[in-house]
Amino acid sequence: MLFATVETLTFLWILFACIVLGNSAVLAALPKGRKSRMNFFIMHLAIADLGVGLVSVLTDIIWKTTVDWHGGNFGCKVVKFAQVLVTYSSTYVLVALSIDRYDAITRPMNFSGSWRRARWLVALAWAASVAMSLPSIFLNGEAIVHGRLQCWIELELWQWQVYMTLVAGSLFFIPTLLIAACYSIIVYTIWKRSKILKAFVFCWSPYFIYDLLQVYGATPKTQAAIAVATFIQSLAPLNSVANPLIYCFFSSNMCRHIRHEALLTLSPHEPPSL
């Protein structure tokens, strides 16, 4: 957090714009008044991803700009809780969607009447996200780091190793296995859905691989390594850019809705010709 280059800040601003614009477009393009389980999951996924941009990325940009933490100890705990919450919710809603798609293929006769199960899946995803975010309230606090006031987690090396291993397992490895299991079972449609898993692994693997290597002492402690670490840590919200592209812009129906909404907004209203 103490090291941020102009390139990193520029990348974060671009990332912020892509997340906010992409997911806002998805929410605006969702059909109004027509119930669809897929649209229900997409709506919650877009809300979670929009939160990643507005809560996680934006506060990270401000913090990297000011360098020092100016939000107070209470603000530190609230911001960290919110950042962890939106990050987990984005992942867990994606897992819930994968389970729902699995349910749609393996039990098609019961699928039409399982709206209640869909709501429970989404509610469970958000509840699990809240539960996984609660420790951040107690772990984070104001601390002087290298002579500057920061919102920080003060842990011993072995505690960092345990912490990062648990976070990597709950936020990356277990969700990846669940998503892979669900879509591996859907043999007929796996070629359509495989882009979900590929994007998830591509977006998250650099972050967790580097962080795990770092806490286990496998990376050099040089200025260049710090710059690389700062940039890689900024890649974490990249999945929130990919999600609207995968689920919506690659969907012909969603593309049609987005084009329709854009034409209604941008085209001038001409009076009918006589």
Residue frames relative to the residue before (quaternion, step in Angstrom):
aa qw qx qy qz dx dy dz
M 1.0000 0.0000 0.0000 0.0000 0.00 0.00 0.00
L 0.6586 0.5261 -0.3106 0.4394 3.55 1.16 -0.55
F 0.7425 0.3499 -0.1986 0.5356 3.59 1.23 -0.21
A 0.1870 0.7737 -0.5842 0.1585 3.58 -0.59 1.12
T 0.2624 -0.7731 0.5613 0.1355 3.56 -0.71 1.11
V 0.6610 -0.4735 0.3929 0.4296 3.55 -1.32 0.21
E 0.6301 0.5477 -0.3295 0.4409 3.57 1.03 -0.81
T 0.6504 0.5181 -0.3131 0.4589 3.57 1.00 -0.86
L 0.6680 0.4956 -0.2979 0.4685 3.58 0.92 -0.90
T 0.6285 0.5273 -0.3301 0.4668 3.59 1.02 -0.79
F 0.6485 0.5177 -0.3066 0.4663 3.55 0.96 -0.92
L 0.6590 0.5160 -0.3076 0.4527 3.60 0.95 -0.87
W 0.6416 0.5127 -0.3263 0.4680 3.60 1.01 -0.77
I 0.6409 0.5051 -0.3196 0.4816 3.59 1.01 -0.81
L 0.6390 0.5310 -0.3090 0.4630 3.55 1.01 -0.91
F 0.6420 0.5294 -0.3077 0.4614 3.57 0.97 -0.91
A 0.6746 0.4982 -0.2942 0.4585 3.58 0.87 -0.96
C 0.6627 0.5104 -0.3068 0.4541 3.59 0.94 -0.88
I 0.6593 0.5084 -0.3107 0.4585 3.58 0.94 -0.90
V 0.7042 0.4716 -0.2747 0.4542 3.58 0.78 -1.04
L 0.6994 0.4642 -0.2827 0.4642 3.60 0.81 -0.97
G 0.6676 0.5236 -0.3044 0.4330 3.58 0.90 -0.93
N 0.7402 0.4125 -0.2357 0.4759 3.56 0.78 -1.02
S 0.5901 0.5397 -0.3683 0.4741 3.60 1.16 -0.50
A 0.6342 0.5232 -0.3231 0.4686 3.58 1.04 -0.78
V 0.6301 0.5322 -0.3278 0.4607 3.57 1.03 -0.80
L 0.6765 0.4911 -0.2928 0.4641 3.59 0.86 -0.96
A 0.6676 0.4989 -0.3007 0.4637 3.58 1.01 -0.82
A 0.7129 0.4749 -0.2550 0.4485 3.58 1.07 -0.74
L 0.4902 0.6601 -0.4474 0.3518 3.60 1.19 -0.26
P 0.5039 -0.6701 0.4463 0.3130 3.61 -0.80 0.95
K 0.3411 -0.7440 0.5430 0.1877 3.55 -0.93 0.94
G 0.8435 0.2223 -0.1625 0.4611 3.54 -1.04 0.81
R 0.6790 0.4325 -0.3125 0.5043 3.62 1.20 0.13
K 0.3113 -0.7846 0.5110 0.1623 3.56 -0.50 1.22
S 0.1306 0.7559 -0.6308 0.1166 3.52 -0.94 0.97
R 0.4788 -0.6811 0.4665 0.2988 3.56 -0.82 0.96
M 0.6370 0.5237 -0.3353 0.4556 3.58 0.95 -0.82
N 0.6662 0.4920 -0.3029 0.4715 3.60 0.92 -0.86
F 0.5954 0.5675 -0.3468 0.4508 3.57 1.14 -0.69
F 0.6893 0.4556 -0.2718 0.4935 3.58 0.92 -0.92
I 0.6369 0.5307 -0.3288 0.4524 3.58 0.98 -0.84
M 0.6245 0.5442 -0.3394 0.4457 3.59 1.01 -0.80
H 0.6978 0.4581 -0.2772 0.4758 3.59 0.85 -0.95
L 0.6260 0.5254 -0.3389 0.4660 3.58 1.07 -0.69
A 0.6607 0.5014 -0.3018 0.4701 3.58 0.98 -0.84
I 0.6252 0.5254 -0.3356 0.4695 3.60 1.05 -0.75
A 0.6601 0.5010 -0.3049 0.4693 3.58 0.93 -0.91
D 0.6862 0.4802 -0.2861 0.4655 3.58 0.91 -0.91
L 0.6056 0.5321 -0.3498 0.4772 3.58 1.10 -0.66
G 0.6253 0.5329 -0.3237 0.4692 3.58 1.09 -0.72
V 0.5930 0.5594 -0.3617 0.4523 3.57 1.08 -0.69
G 0.6888 0.4793 -0.2826 0.4647 3.57 0.93 -0.89
L 0.7455 0.4326 -0.2307 0.4515 3.57 0.77 -1.07
V 0.7514 0.3791 -0.2095 0.4979 3.59 1.02 -0.73
S 0.7747 0.3824 -0.2051 0.4600 3.57 0.65 -1.12
V 0.7428 0.4190 -0.2421 0.4627 3.58 0.64 -1.13
L 0.6749 0.5091 -0.3111 0.4341 3.61 0.85 -0.93
T 0.6701 0.4728 -0.3082 0.4821 3.61 0.91 -0.83
D 0.6148 0.5405 -0.3445 0.4597 3.57 1.11 -0.66
I 0.6292 0.5275 -0.3254 0.4689 3.59 1.04 -0.79
I 0.6680 0.5007 -0.2995 0.4619 3.57 0.88 -0.97
W 0.6732 0.5052 -0.2925 0.4540 3.56 0.93 -0.93
K 0.6695 0.4862 -0.3017 0.4736 3.57 0.95 -0.84
T 0.6334 0.5231 -0.3286 0.4660 3.59 1.17 -0.52
T 0.7381 0.4025 -0.2280 0.4911 3.59 0.89 -0.93
V 0.2960 -0.7703 0.4869 0.2863 3.58 1.30 -0.57
D 0.7487 0.3111 -0.1942 0.5523 3.62 0.71 -1.01
W 0.4428 -0.6635 0.5326 0.2830 3.55 -1.26 0.52
H 0.0937 -0.8260 0.5557 0.0125 3.59 -0.76 1.07
G 0.5415 0.6776 -0.3701 0.3326 3.59 1.24 0.17
G 0.5175 -0.6402 0.4275 0.3737 3.58 1.23 -0.05
N 0.6646 -0.5215 0.3548 0.4006 3.57 -1.26 0.34
F 0.6528 0.5037 -0.3130 0.4713 3.60 0.98 -0.85
G 0.6526 0.5143 -0.3051 0.4653 3.57 0.98 -0.88
C 0.5958 0.5705 -0.3458 0.4472 3.56 1.10 -0.74
K 0.6952 0.4745 -0.2724 0.4661 3.57 0.84 -1.00
V 0.6552 0.5149 -0.3115 0.4566 3.59 0.97 -0.86
V 0.6777 0.4943 -0.2942 0.4581 3.59 0.86 -0.97
K 0.6703 0.4930 -0.3060 0.4627 3.58 0.89 -0.89
F 0.6245 0.5254 -0.3361 0.4701 3.58 1.01 -0.79
A 0.6768 0.4938 -0.2926 0.4610 3.59 0.89 -0.95
Q 0.6410 0.5266 -0.3259 0.4535 3.60 0.98 -0.81
V 0.6763 0.4754 -0.2909 0.4817 3.57 0.91 -0.91
L 0.6295 0.5611 -0.3308 0.4236 3.59 0.99 -0.85
V 0.7149 0.4392 -0.2777 0.4679 3.61 0.74 -0.99
T 0.6184 0.5435 -0.3478 0.4485 3.59 1.10 -0.64
Y 0.6815 0.4668 -0.2813 0.4884 3.58 0.89 -0.93
S 0.6581 0.5253 -0.3269 0.4291 3.61 0.90 -0.87
S 0.6140 0.5471 -0.3448 0.4525 3.59 1.03 -0.75
T 0.6907 0.4679 -0.2675 0.4821 3.57 0.99 -0.88
Y 0.7227 0.4671 -0.2668 0.4340 3.58 0.79 -0.99
V 0.6039 0.5165 -0.3651 0.4849 3.62 1.10 -0.53
L 0.6066 0.5418 -0.3391 0.4728 3.58 1.12 -0.68
V 0.6399 0.5026 -0.3153 0.4884 3.60 1.02 -0.79
A 0.6421 0.5267 -0.3196 0.4562 3.59 0.96 -0.88
L 0.6370 0.5206 -0.3186 0.4709 3.58 1.02 -0.80
S 0.6409 0.5247 -0.3211 0.4592 3.60 1.00 -0.82
I 0.6475 0.5057 -0.3112 0.4776 3.59 1.00 -0.84
D 0.6431 0.5233 -0.3169 0.4606 3.58 1.01 -0.79
R 0.6503 0.4974 -0.3183 0.4779 3.61 0.98 -0.80
Y 0.6077 0.5403 -0.3354 0.4757 3.57 1.08 -0.75
D 0.6574 0.5120 -0.2961 0.4669 3.56 0.96 -0.91
A 0.6422 0.5445 -0.3211 0.4336 3.58 1.00 -0.82
I 0.7150 0.4417 -0.2528 0.4793 3.58 1.02 -0.80
T 0.7410 0.4386 -0.2407 0.4479 3.58 0.84 -0.96
R 0.7939 0.1602 -0.0971 0.5785 3.62 1.15 -0.52
P 0.0174 -0.8595 0.5109 0.0025 3.59 0.65 1.10
M 0.6196 0.5626 -0.3530 0.4183 3.62 1.08 -0.62
N 0.7330 0.3916 -0.2233 0.5094 3.59 1.12 -0.65
F 0.4846 0.7270 -0.4050 0.2694 3.55 1.27 -0.32
S 0.6657 0.5405 -0.3236 0.4000 3.59 0.89 -0.90
G 0.7564 0.3762 -0.2137 0.4905 3.59 1.09 -0.62
S 0.5696 0.6371 -0.3583 0.3760 3.58 1.20 0.29
W 0.1793 0.7961 -0.5508 0.1753 3.60 1.01 0.79
R 0.6161 0.5528 -0.3498 0.4388 3.57 1.03 -0.78
R 0.6489 0.5137 -0.3200 0.4612 3.59 0.99 -0.81
A 0.6223 0.5366 -0.3397 0.4576 3.58 1.05 -0.73
R 0.6598 0.4974 -0.3068 0.4723 3.58 0.95 -0.86
W 0.6420 0.5167 -0.3221 0.4659 3.57 1.03 -0.77
L 0.6263 0.5401 -0.3357 0.4509 3.60 1.01 -0.77
V 0.6795 0.4749 -0.2872 0.4799 3.58 0.92 -0.92
A 0.6478 0.5131 -0.3197 0.4635 3.58 0.96 -0.86
L 0.6510 0.5101 -0.3094 0.4694 3.58 1.01 -0.82
A 0.6233 0.5438 -0.3344 0.4515 3.59 1.05 -0.78
W 0.6886 0.4610 -0.2791 0.4852 3.59 0.91 -0.90
A 0.6442 0.5188 -0.3264 0.4575 3.60 1.00 -0.80
A 0.6497 0.5030 -0.3129 0.4765 3.59 0.99 -0.83
S 0.6243 0.5385 -0.3343 0.4565 3.59 1.06 -0.73
V 0.6406 0.5096 -0.3177 0.4785 3.58 0.99 -0.83
A 0.6620 0.5164 -0.3054 0.4493 3.58 0.92 -0.94
M 0.6909 0.4697 -0.2811 0.4723 3.59 0.94 -0.86
S 0.6660 0.5128 -0.2984 0.4521 3.60 1.20 -0.45
L 0.5281 0.6805 -0.3946 0.3198 3.60 1.15 -0.52
P 0.6342 0.5391 -0.3651 0.4171 3.67 0.89 -0.73
S 0.5911 0.5944 -0.3732 0.3975 3.60 1.10 -0.61
I 0.5776 0.5828 -0.3782 0.4287 3.60 1.16 -0.52
F 0.7394 0.4134 -0.2170 0.4850 3.56 0.97 -0.89
L 0.6749 0.5109 -0.2977 0.4415 3.59 1.10 -0.66
N 0.7335 0.4253 -0.2342 0.4757 3.60 0.98 -0.81
G 0.1932 0.7628 -0.6027 0.1325 3.53 -1.17 0.67
E 0.6352 -0.5202 0.3959 0.4114 3.55 -1.27 0.23
A 0.1100 0.7784 -0.6103 0.0971 3.56 -1.04 0.84
I 0.4356 -0.6577 0.5433 0.2873 3.56 -1.21 0.55
V 0.0148 0.7961 -0.6008 0.0711 3.55 -0.61 1.20
H 0.8287 -0.0857 -0.0024 0.5531 3.57 -0.58 1.21
G 0.7316 -0.4576 0.2284 0.4508 3.55 0.96 0.91
R 0.6902 0.4276 -0.2808 0.5118 3.60 1.26 0.15
L 0.4807 -0.6576 0.5008 0.2926 3.55 -1.14 0.72
Q 0.0153 0.8177 -0.5706 0.0740 3.55 -0.69 1.14
C 0.4084 -0.6080 0.6031 0.3159 3.53 -1.39 0.24
W 0.0706 0.8706 -0.4541 0.1759 3.51 -0.07 1.35
I 0.2736 -0.6878 0.6344 0.2225 3.53 -1.36 0.32
E 0.1721 -0.7958 0.5760 0.0727 3.57 -0.60 1.14
L 0.1797 0.7881 -0.5604 0.1804 3.58 -0.29 1.29
E 0.5053 -0.5890 0.5273 0.3460 3.54 -1.29 0.42
L 0.6967 -0.4809 0.3221 0.4238 3.57 -1.26 0.39
W 0.6864 0.4772 -0.3001 0.4594 3.60 0.84 -0.94
Q 0.6259 0.5266 -0.3362 0.4669 3.57 1.12 -0.63
W 0.6149 0.5272 -0.3349 0.4815 3.58 1.10 -0.73
Q 0.6437 0.5307 -0.3206 0.4485 3.58 0.98 -0.83
V 0.6597 0.4878 -0.2985 0.4876 3.58 0.96 -0.89
Y 0.6589 0.5314 -0.3016 0.4387 3.58 0.92 -0.99
M 0.7117 0.4507 -0.2679 0.4676 3.59 0.78 -1.01
T 0.6126 0.5408 -0.3484 0.4592 3.59 1.10 -0.65
L 0.6656 0.4946 -0.2949 0.4748 3.59 0.98 -0.87
V 0.6566 0.5011 -0.3110 0.4702 3.59 0.97 -0.86
A 0.6526 0.5121 -0.3159 0.4606 3.58 0.94 -0.89
G 0.6631 0.5104 -0.3044 0.4552 3.57 1.00 -0.82
S 0.7457 0.4288 -0.2270 0.4567 3.57 0.83 -1.02
L 0.7555 0.3931 -0.2042 0.4827 3.59 1.09 -0.66
F 0.8002 0.2691 -0.1320 0.5194 3.59 1.15 -0.50
F 0.7699 0.4041 -0.2386 0.4324 3.59 0.43 -1.21
I 0.6948 0.4575 -0.2887 0.4740 3.63 0.78 -0.95
P 0.6582 0.4809 -0.3332 0.4738 3.67 0.86 -0.78
T 0.6260 0.5379 -0.3409 0.4501 3.59 1.02 -0.76
L 0.6618 0.5002 -0.3026 0.4693 3.58 0.95 -0.89
L 0.6578 0.5110 -0.3111 0.4576 3.59 0.98 -0.83
I 0.6630 0.4913 -0.3018 0.4774 3.57 0.94 -0.91
A 0.6544 0.5142 -0.3092 0.4601 3.58 0.96 -0.89
A 0.6500 0.5185 -0.3163 0.4567 3.59 0.97 -0.86
C 0.6626 0.5168 -0.3090 0.4455 3.58 0.90 -0.93
Y 0.7637 0.3892 -0.2166 0.4673 3.56 0.79 -0.99
S 0.5530 0.5720 -0.4023 0.4530 3.58 1.24 -0.23
I 0.6395 0.5219 -0.3147 0.4686 3.57 1.11 -0.71
I 0.6726 0.4527 -0.2960 0.5050 3.58 1.08 -0.66
V 0.1371 -0.8572 0.4923 0.0633 3.56 0.47 1.27
Y 0.6938 0.5084 -0.2957 0.4156 3.57 0.80 -0.96
T 0.7893 0.3219 -0.1553 0.4993 3.58 0.98 -0.82
I 0.3822 0.7601 -0.4741 0.2268 3.61 1.22 0.05
W 0.6268 0.5558 -0.3567 0.4135 3.61 1.03 -0.64
K 0.6434 0.4973 -0.3174 0.4878 3.58 1.19 -0.50
R 0.7650 0.4113 -0.1926 0.4567 3.53 0.97 -0.91
S 0.4968 0.6921 -0.4280 0.3015 3.62 1.19 -0.35
K 0.5675 0.6033 -0.3891 0.4033 3.61 1.13 -0.53
I 0.5645 0.5936 -0.3821 0.4278 3.61 1.20 -0.51
L 0.7079 0.4521 -0.2598 0.4764 3.57 0.79 -1.06
K 0.6430 0.5315 -0.3329 0.4396 3.59 0.94 -0.86
A 0.6675 0.4937 -0.3015 0.4688 3.57 0.92 -0.89
F 0.6413 0.5316 -0.3252 0.4477 3.58 0.98 -0.85
V 0.6845 0.4674 -0.2837 0.4822 3.59 0.87 -0.96
F 0.6534 0.5298 -0.3158 0.4390 3.60 0.92 -0.91
C 0.7118 0.4719 -0.2636 0.4484 3.58 0.93 -0.90
W 0.7756 0.3840 -0.1912 0.4630 3.58 0.93 -0.86
S 0.6013 0.6236 -0.3747 0.3305 3.63 0.98 -0.74
P 0.6395 0.5102 -0.3753 0.4358 3.71 0.84 -0.69
Y 0.6417 0.5467 -0.3195 0.4327 3.58 0.99 -0.88
F 0.7631 0.3923 -0.2272 0.4606 3.58 0.67 -1.07
I 0.6073 0.5430 -0.3645 0.4511 3.60 1.04 -0.66
Y 0.6909 0.4701 -0.2872 0.4682 3.59 0.86 -0.94
D 0.6685 0.5040 -0.3144 0.4475 3.61 0.90 -0.86
L 0.6494 0.4991 -0.3208 0.4758 3.59 1.02 -0.76
L 0.6313 0.5137 -0.3287 0.4790 3.59 1.03 -0.76
Q 0.6565 0.5339 -0.3068 0.4357 3.56 1.02 -0.86
V 0.7223 0.4406 -0.2701 0.4595 3.61 0.78 -0.97
Y 0.6901 0.4318 -0.2862 0.5053 3.60 1.20 -0.40
G 0.5664 -0.6730 0.3460 0.3264 3.57 1.27 0.42
A 0.4760 0.6927 -0.4254 0.3357 3.59 1.15 0.52
T 0.6699 0.4437 -0.3106 0.5078 3.63 1.25 0.15
P 0.5150 -0.6532 0.4505 0.3243 3.61 -1.02 0.70
K 0.3757 -0.7232 0.5351 0.2225 3.57 -1.12 0.69
T 0.2953 0.7455 -0.5296 0.2766 3.55 0.56 1.24
Q 0.6658 -0.4923 0.3700 0.4212 3.57 -1.30 0.27
A 0.6392 0.5247 -0.3250 0.4588 3.57 1.03 -0.79
A 0.6469 0.5188 -0.3145 0.4619 3.58 1.02 -0.82
I 0.6259 0.5298 -0.3301 0.4674 3.58 1.08 -0.75
A 0.6447 0.5169 -0.3152 0.4667 3.58 1.01 -0.84
V 0.6442 0.5107 -0.3118 0.4764 3.58 1.00 -0.86
A 0.6484 0.5271 -0.3110 0.4529 3.58 0.97 -0.91
T 0.6509 0.5204 -0.3153 0.4540 3.58 0.95 -0.88
F 0.6722 0.4923 -0.2948 0.4678 3.57 0.96 -0.86
I 0.6660 0.5058 -0.3079 0.4537 3.59 0.90 -0.92
Q 0.6409 0.5179 -0.3243 0.4645 3.58 1.04 -0.77
S 0.6292 0.5299 -0.3310 0.4623 3.58 1.18 -0.50
L 0.5919 0.5948 -0.3609 0.4069 3.60 1.25 -0.29
A 0.4584 0.7318 -0.4292 0.2649 3.59 1.23 -0.41
P 0.7372 0.4133 -0.2706 0.4610 3.67 0.81 -0.83
L 0.3812 0.7592 -0.4708 0.2379 3.62 1.26 0.01
N 0.5893 0.5938 -0.3667 0.4070 3.59 1.12 -0.65
S 0.6370 0.5343 -0.3257 0.4503 3.57 1.15 -0.60
V 0.5839 0.5137 -0.3726 0.5063 3.59 1.30 -0.18
A 0.6894 0.5116 -0.2795 0.4301 3.56 0.97 -0.91
N 0.6109 0.6134 -0.3599 0.3478 3.60 0.95 -0.84
P 0.7037 0.4367 -0.3113 0.4660 3.66 0.72 -0.86
L 0.6055 0.5494 -0.3576 0.4513 3.59 1.11 -0.59
I 0.6909 0.4912 -0.2788 0.4512 3.56 0.91 -0.99
Y 0.7869 0.3832 -0.1856 0.4466 3.54 0.69 -1.12
C 0.7994 0.3183 -0.1487 0.4875 3.55 1.04 -0.63
F 0.7378 0.4158 -0.2589 0.4645 3.57 0.64 -1.05
F 0.6731 0.4441 -0.3036 0.5074 3.61 1.22 -0.39
S 0.5965 0.5327 -0.3628 0.4783 3.57 1.29 0.06
S 0.4532 -0.7105 0.4613 0.2777 3.57 -0.69 1.05
N 0.6354 0.5311 -0.3364 0.4484 3.60 1.00 -0.76
M 0.6842 0.4747 -0.2909 0.4711 3.57 0.88 -0.94
C 0.6083 0.5431 -0.3513 0.4600 3.59 1.03 -0.75
R 0.6493 0.5262 -0.3135 0.4507 3.55 0.97 -0.89
H 0.6612 0.5025 -0.3018 0.4682 3.59 0.95 -0.87
I 0.6539 0.5090 -0.3190 0.4600 3.60 0.95 -0.86
R 0.6514 0.5025 -0.3167 0.4721 3.59 0.97 -0.85
H 0.6439 0.5302 -0.3188 0.4503 3.57 0.99 -0.86
E 0.6703 0.4920 -0.2935 0.4717 3.59 0.92 -0.94
A 0.6533 0.5195 -0.3160 0.4511 3.58 1.00 -0.83
L 0.6574 0.5084 -0.3119 0.4605 3.57 0.98 -0.85
L 0.6409 0.5227 -0.3232 0.4599 3.58 1.02 -0.79
T 0.6928 0.4856 -0.2711 0.4591 3.57 1.05 -0.82
L 0.7837 0.3894 -0.1772 0.4503 3.56 0.85 -1.04
S 0.6608 0.5243 -0.3356 0.4194 3.61 0.98 -0.70
P 0.4763 -0.6644 0.4888 0.3046 3.62 -0.99 0.80
H 0.4161 -0.6905 0.5326 0.2576 3.54 -1.12 0.69
E 0.1099 -0.8182 0.5640 0.0210 3.55 -0.29 1.29
P 0.4860 -0.6529 0.4826 0.3235 3.60 -0.98 0.74
P 0.5627 -0.6112 0.4223 0.3626 3.60 -1.00 0.67
S 0.4694 -0.6805 0.4888 0.2787 3.56 -1.02 0.83
L 0.4274 -0.7060 0.5109 0.2406 3.56 -1.10 0.78
